[in-house]
Amino acid sequence: MTKFHRAYFLSFSGETEIDGSKGYKKSFFHQGKHLDPSLDQTTRQYQMRLYNQEYKTRDYIPLISNSIPFIRINFPCVSDNTLKKVAKQCTTNYPNLSIEPSNLFQCLRVSKNNNEDNISVALRIMKEALNEAGPFTRLYILAHGIEEEDYLLQKIYYPYEKKNLEINTGIRSYLLAELITEAIPKVARNDFQVKLLACHPIFFAQKLMENLNEFNFKKSSVIAYNERLITYTKSKQNYRRNSIDNSFFIDDTFGESKKKFANNKDNKIVFHNYEDGIVQYLPSKEFTDRYQRVFEQNYVFKPDHNDSNPILLTKMQKEVLMLRNNLINSLDAYLTSYQQRKEDFIHGAHGESGYLRVQTFIGELLKIHTQHIINSDNTDYLINSIIVQINAFAQQIGVYSKFKGTFGFSGIKVKNKSAMTYIFKALETFFLSFQPIQSKTLIKFACTISRKKISALQIETGLHFSDDFFLFSDEENRKKALSILKTNK
């Protein structure tokens, strides 16, 4: 199964104390050096670290990196009218509170701009964090689920007079779908997945997927637990925080039935629209086996009759997209293979350094954003930037120079399970399946690593590659190609 290219963690939690302190100012509402949560969010970047391998043994991790951007909507995500009602209800719940509803409303309202309510602030924060999302993105959403209800519960502890005032608000599925649609680039509406970290949010998940479907999300899905959710960390707090790099930790999340790590019950339901845009549901394991063992790398953005501004790709743009995705997809398999061998205590010469080198390579490829490809009229420099990364990987220069293999073995290998072999196989698959190649830069690169000569006319008109053009299944051919890359400029 392939991994999501990008992932984000969106928290609507506003009550959890995360640093072990019992002080009332340590709630999520005032986390960070700024009291204004919107200012705090936009001036500091946070990371959420998911799935400590110690607790995720033999369970597949669908992320390229388990350290992902952490988006905190730690204030009531409601309109001004609803917020006034919330403030009035809160003063009713706390009759001894020495504050008027209108003043509490102003305290709970994040922005001082009268034209920007809390929903607008939430959208601004989400847009800033999600502006690089693309196809194959997963969004984790943390909130409280309510059985048979079309909303997620947002619980806020607002610190006032050395107390935490408990404020509960609901986030409707339509509002969340609207926020997601507005926050992510249009291109990210393909192969998009939401995973709800909440208790019993099945009905909400169905409605959310139906709303995303109405907003023209393609091949997308929403995962929900059909039981109580447990968030696990080594500490007693729901989150652990590393104050040095502003990262938060969740070692694992799982349904109540898997508390003892022994129950293999499929405790998640997936609502999706993979079949003709019709919302259906499947148990999680069956959905994964059927639709997400391998992401469809050769997807084409097809015009939609409901879309007044469809995304259309040129042949050259598709070449960049396909080359990048084929490399990521192939190295994805390498990462999974490495994780499995590590669990079985089988280590190659590179050990963890090879794993980190591949993660770095994928990260560099993902800097070539899908939206950037779509907006580009001249794709040759994008192709060249991918080739530069392949050369640097083979030569262990630039960002790859810091990785040294276990026991002093630092050279790039081309054994069957070596990362460089996965790169060569990805190149061969791309060149043989996506023909004819139009990019002159790509054609010349292919001829260089295969040691083949072609005519100038073939370079000008595009090239069809024969099945015996590369033969990277043979280790000797891979060694020769690697030698060329090591001297390639």
C-alpha positions in Angstrom: 0.0 0.0 0.0 1.3 3.4 -0.9 1.6 6.3 1.5 -0.1 9.7 1.4 2.2 12.3 -0.1 1.2 14.9 2.5 -0.6 14.8 5.8 -1.9 17.4 8.3 -3.2 17.3 11.8 -6.2 19.7 12.5 -7.2 20.0 16.2 -10.4 21.6 17.4 -9.5 20.8 21.0 -9.4 23.7 23.3 -9.4 22.1 26.7 -6.4 19.7 27.0 -3.5 20.5 29.3 -0.5 19.3 27.4 2.6 20.1 29.4 1.7 18.5 32.8 1.0 21.8 34.5 -2.2 22.3 36.5 -2.2 26.1 35.9 -5.4 27.4 34.4 -3.4 29.3 31.7 -2.0 26.1 30.3 -5.2 25.2 28.4 -5.0 25.1 24.6 -6.7 28.4 24.5 -3.6 30.2 25.8 -0.9 27.8 24.5 2.2 29.6 23.3 3.8 32.9 24.0 0.9 35.0 22.5 -2.5 35.3 24.2 -4.2 35.9 20.9 -4.5 32.3 19.5 -4.8 33.5 15.9 -1.6 35.5 16.3 0.1 32.6 18.0 -0.9 30.3 15.2 0.3 32.5 12.4 3.6 33.4 13.9 4.7 30.0 15.1 4.7 26.7 13.3 3.9 23.5 15.1 4.4 19.8 14.3 2.4 16.8 15.4 4.4 13.5 15.7 2.2 10.5 15.2 2.7 6.7 15.5 5.7 6.0 17.6 6.9 2.7 16.0 7.2 1.2 19.5 3.4 1.2 19.7 2.6 0.7 16.1 4.4 -2.7 15.7 3.4 -4.6 12.6 0.7 -2.0 11.7 1.2 -0.2 8.5 1.9 3.6 8.8 0.5 5.4 5.8 2.7 8.5 6.1 6.0 9.2 4.4 7.0 11.1 7.6 5.2 10.8 10.9 6.0 14.5 11.8 3.3 16.6 10.2 2.0 20.2 10.4 -0.2 20.7 13.4 -3.1 23.2 12.9 -4.8 24.4 16.1 -8.3 25.9 16.0 -8.3 26.3 19.8 -11.2 28.8 20.0 -15.0 28.5 19.3 -15.3 28.0 15.5 -18.7 29.6 15.2 -20.3 32.7 13.8 -20.8 35.9 15.8 -24.5 35.2 16.3 -23.8 31.7 17.7 -20.9 33.0 19.8 -23.2 35.6 21.5 -25.5 32.7 22.4 -22.6 30.7 23.7 -21.4 33.6 25.9 -24.9 34.1 27.3 -25.3 30.3 28.0 -21.9 30.3 29.7 -22.8 33.2 32.1 -26.0 31.3 32.9 -24.0 28.1 33.7 -21.7 30.1 36.0 -24.0 32.5 37.9 -21.2 33.7 40.2 -19.2 34.9 37.2 -18.4 38.6 37.4 -18.6 39.2 33.6 -21.4 40.3 31.3 -22.3 38.1 28.3 -21.3 40.9 25.9 -17.8 41.2 27.5 -17.3 37.4 27.5 -18.3 37.4 23.8 -15.5 39.9 23.1 -13.1 37.7 25.0 -14.0 34.6 23.0 -14.0 36.5 19.7 -10.5 36.1 18.3 -10.1 38.9 15.9 -10.5 42.6 16.7 -11.7 43.2 13.1 -15.5 43.5 13.2 -15.6 42.0 9.7 -13.8 38.8 10.6 -15.7 36.3 12.8 -14.1 33.2 14.4 -15.0 31.1 11.3 -13.1 33.5 9.1 -10.1 33.3 11.4 -10.2 29.5 11.3 -10.3 29.6 7.5 -7.3 32.0 7.4 -5.3 29.7 9.7 -6.3 26.6 7.7 -5.5 28.2 4.4 -2.0 29.2 5.6 -1.3 25.7 6.8 -2.8 23.8 3.9 -1.7 25.8 0.9 0.7 23.1 -0.2 -1.8 20.2 -0.1 -2.1 18.2 -3.3 -3.5 14.9 -4.5 -2.9 12.0 -2.0 -3.3 14.2 1.1 -4.6 12.9 4.4 -6.1 15.3 7.0 -6.4 14.1 10.6 -9.2 15.9 12.5 -9.4 15.8 16.3 -12.6 16.7 18.1 -15.3 15.0 20.2 -17.8 12.7 18.4 -21.5 12.5 19.2 -23.4 9.3 18.2 -26.1 9.9 15.6 -25.4 13.6 15.3 -24.3 15.7 12.3 -21.7 17.7 14.2 -18.5 17.3 16.1 -18.3 18.7 19.6 -15.7 21.4 20.3 -14.9 21.7 24.0 -13.2 24.9 25.1 -11.8 25.7 28.5 -11.5 29.5 28.7 -9.3 30.7 31.6 -11.1 33.4 33.7 -10.6 34.3 37.3 -8.4 31.3 37.9 -11.0 29.0 36.6 -11.5 27.1 33.4 -14.9 28.0 32.0 -16.2 25.1 30.0 -17.7 26.1 26.7 -19.2 23.6 24.2 -19.9 24.3 20.6 -20.7 22.1 17.6 -19.1 22.0 14.2 -21.5 20.9 11.5 -20.4 18.6 8.7 -21.4 21.2 6.0 -19.3 23.9 7.7 -16.3 21.6 8.0 -16.6 20.6 4.4 -16.8 24.2 3.3 -13.7 25.1 5.4 -11.7 22.3 3.9 -12.8 23.1 0.3 -11.9 26.8 0.7 -8.6 26.0 2.5 -7.0 23.5 0.2 -5.9 24.1 -3.4 -8.4 22.9 -6.0 -5.9 20.3 -7.2 -6.0 18.6 -3.7 -9.6 17.6 -4.2 -8.4 14.4 -5.9 -7.5 11.3 -3.7 -8.2 13.3 -0.5 -8.8 11.5 2.8 -10.1 12.7 6.2 -9.4 10.5 9.3 -11.6 11.5 12.2 -10.0 11.1 15.6 -13.2 11.2 17.6 -15.5 8.7 19.4 -18.4 7.2 17.4 -18.5 9.8 14.6 -20.1 7.5 12.0 -23.2 9.6 11.1 -21.0 12.8 11.0 -18.5 11.0 8.7 -21.2 10.0 6.3 -22.6 13.6 6.1 -19.1 15.0 5.7 -18.3 12.7 2.8 -21.7 13.6 1.2 -20.8 17.3 1.5 -17.3 16.8 0.1 -18.8 14.9 -2.8 -21.1 17.9 -3.5 -18.0 20.1 -3.6 -16.6 17.9 -6.4 -14.0 16.0 -4.4 -12.9 13.0 -6.5 -11.8 9.6 -5.2 -12.0 10.9 -1.7 -12.9 9.3 1.6 -13.7 9.8 5.3 -12.6 7.3 7.9 -14.4 7.1 11.3 -14.1 4.8 14.3 -17.3 3.0 15.2 -16.4 2.9 18.9 -14.7 5.0 21.6 -11.3 6.4 20.6 -8.2 6.1 22.8 -5.3 8.4 22.4 -2.1 6.9 23.9 1.1 8.5 25.0 3.9 7.6 27.4 2.8 10.4 29.7 -0.5 10.9 31.4 -1.4 13.9 29.3 -3.3 13.4 26.0 -0.4 15.1 24.3 3.3 15.4 25.0 5.1 18.6 23.9 8.7 19.2 23.0 9.1 22.9 23.8 12.4 23.1 21.9 11.0 22.6 18.4 7.2 23.3 19.1 6.3 19.7 18.3 3.6 17.7 20.0 3.5 13.9 20.3 0.7 11.3 20.0 2.3 7.8 20.2 -0.8 6.1 18.9 -4.6 6.3 18.5 -6.8 3.2 18.4 -10.4 2.1 19.1 -11.4 0.8 22.4 -11.6 -2.8 21.2 -7.8 -2.7 20.4 -6.8 -1.5 23.8 -4.9 -4.6 24.6 -3.3 -4.8 21.1 -4.9 -8.2 20.6 -8.3 -7.6 19.0 -8.1 -7.7 15.1 -11.7 -6.5 14.7 -12.1 -3.9 12.0 -13.3 -1.0 14.0 -13.4 1.7 11.4 -15.8 2.5 8.6 -14.9 4.4 5.4 -17.3 6.5 3.4 -16.0 7.2 -0.1 -16.9 8.1 -3.6 -14.5 5.9 -5.6 -17.3 4.4 -7.7 -18.8 6.9 -10.2 -19.0 9.7 -7.6 -21.6 7.9 -5.5 -21.1 7.9 -1.7 -20.8 4.4 -0.3 -19.2 2.8 2.7 -16.9 -0.2 3.4 -15.1 -1.6 6.4 -11.7 0.1 6.6 -9.6 -3.0 5.7 -11.7 -3.9 2.7 -11.6 -0.3 1.5 -7.8 -0.2 1.8 -7.4 -3.5 -0.1 -9.7 -2.5 -2.9 -8.7 1.2 -3.5 -5.5 2.1 -1.7 -3.0 -0.7 -2.1 -1.5 1.5 -4.9 -2.5 5.0 -5.6 -3.4 5.5 -9.3 -0.3 7.5 -10.4 -1.4 8.0 -14.0 -4.6 9.9 -13.1 -5.6 12.6 -15.5 -7.7 15.6 -14.5 -10.8 15.2 -16.5 -13.1 18.1 -17.2 -16.2 17.9 -15.0 -19.5 19.2 -16.5 -20.3 20.7 -13.1 -17.0 22.6 -13.0 -16.9 26.0 -14.7 -13.1 26.1 -14.4 -11.7 22.6 -14.9 -8.0 21.7 -14.5 -6.5 20.7 -17.9 -3.0 19.4 -18.2 -0.7 19.6 -21.2 1.3 16.5 -22.3 4.5 18.1 -20.9 2.8 18.9 -17.5 1.6 15.3 -17.3 5.2 14.1 -17.9 6.5 16.0 -14.9 3.6 14.8 -12.7 4.0 11.2 -13.8 7.8 11.2 -13.3 7.5 12.7 -9.9 4.7 10.4 -8.8 6.3 7.2 -10.1 9.5 8.0 -8.2 7.5 8.6 -5.0 5.4 5.5 -5.5 8.4 3.3 -6.0 10.4 4.6 -3.0 7.2 4.4 -1.0 7.6 0.6 -1.5 11.2 0.9 -0.3 10.1 2.6 2.9 7.5 0.0 3.6 10.0 -2.8 2.9 12.5 -1.2 5.3 10.0 -0.9 8.1 9.0 -4.6 7.7 12.7 -5.7 7.7 13.4 -3.5 10.8 10.5 -5.2 12.6 12.0 -8.6 11.7 15.4 -7.4 12.9 16.9 -7.6 9.3 19.2 -4.7 8.6 21.0 -3.8 5.3 24.3 -2.1 5.0 22.7 1.4 5.2 20.3 0.8 8.1 18.4 3.9 9.1 20.6 6.2 7.1 19.2 4.8 3.8 15.7 5.2 5.2 16.3 8.9 6.1 18.0 9.5 2.7 14.9 8.3 0.9 12.6 10.4 3.1 14.8 13.4 2.2 14.6 12.6 -1.5 10.8 12.3 -1.4 10.6 15.5 0.5 12.7 17.3 -2.2 10.4 15.9 -4.9 7.3 17.1 -3.1 8.7 20.6 -3.2 7.7 20.4 -6.8 4.0 21.1 -6.0 1.3 19.8 -8.2 -0.2 23.3 -8.4 3.2 24.6 -9.5 3.3 22.0 -12.3 -0.2 23.1 -13.4 0.7 26.7 -13.5 4.0 26.2 -15.4 4.2 26.8 -19.1 7.9 25.8 -19.3 8.2 22.3 -17.6 11.8 21.5 -18.7 13.3 23.2 -15.7 11.0 21.2 -13.4 12.2 18.0 -15.2 15.8 19.2 -14.7 15.2 19.8 -11.0 14.1 16.1 -10.6 17.2 14.9 -12.5 19.4 17.1 -10.3 17.9 15.4 -7.2 18.6 11.9 -8.8 22.2 12.9 -9.5 22.7 14.3 -6.0 21.2 11.2 -4.4 23.6 9.0 -6.4 26.6 11.2 -5.7 25.6 11.8 -2.0 26.1 15.5 -2.2 24.0 18.4 -1.0 21.2 17.4 1.4 22.3 13.8 1.0 25.9 14.2 2.2 25.0 13.9 5.9 23.7 10.3 5.7 26.3 7.7 6.4 25.6 4.0 6.4 25.8 1.6 9.4 29.4 0.3 10.2 30.9 2.9 7.9 29.3 1.7 4.6 28.2 5.0 3.0 28.3 4.2 -0.8 25.2 3.9 -2.8 24.4 0.3 -3.8 22.2 -1.3 -6.5 21.3 -4.5 -4.8 17.7 -5.7 -5.2 16.5 -4.0 -2.0 18.7 -0.9 -2.4 17.0 2.5 -2.7 18.8 3.3 -6.0 17.4 0.1 -7.5 13.9 1.4 -6.7 14.7 4.7 -8.4 16.0 2.9 -11.5 12.9 0.7 -11.6 10.6 3.8 -11.3 12.5 5.5 -14.2 12.1 2.3 -16.4 8.4 2.0 -15.6 7.8 5.7 -16.4 9.7 5.7 -19.7 8.0 2.5 -20.9 4.5 3.3 -19.9 4.2 7.0 -20.7 5.1 7.3 -24.3 6.1 9.0 -26.5 8.3 11.2 -24.3 8.2 14.9 -25.4 10.7 16.5 -23.1 14.1 16.8 -24.8 15.8 16.9 -21.3 14.1 13.6 -20.4 15.0 11.9 -23.6 18.7 12.9 -23.3 18.7 11.8 -19.7 17.2 8.4 -20.6 19.8 7.9 -23.3 22.6 8.8 -21.0 21.8 6.3 -18.2 21.0 3.6 -20.7 24.1 4.3 -22.8 22.0 4.4 -26.0 22.4 6.7 -29.0 19.5 8.2 -30.9 19.1 10.6 -33.8 18.5 14.4 -33.5 15.2 13.9 -35.2 14.0 11.5 -32.5 14.9 14.1 -29.9 12.9 16.7 -31.7 9.8 14.7 -32.4 9.6 12.6 -29.3 10.7 9.1 -28.6 9.1 5.7 -28.1 11.3 3.4 -25.9 11.5 -0.3 -26.7 11.2 -2.9 -23.9 15.0 -3.6 -24.0 16.0 0.0 -23.8 16.9 0.0 -20.1 17.0 -3.5 -18.7 17.4 -2.3 -15.1 16.2 -5.6 -13.8 19.9 -6.7 -14.3 22.3 -5.6 -11.6 25.2 -5.1 -14.0 23.1 -2.6 -16.0 22.2 -0.8 -12.8 25.9 -0.6 -11.8 26.8 1.0 -15.1 23.9 3.5 -14.9 25.0 4.4 -11.3 28.5 5.0 -12.5 27.2 7.4 -15.1 25.0 9.2 -12.5 28.0 9.6 -10.2 29.8 11.7 -12.8 26.7 13.4 -14.2 26.4 17.2 -13.9 
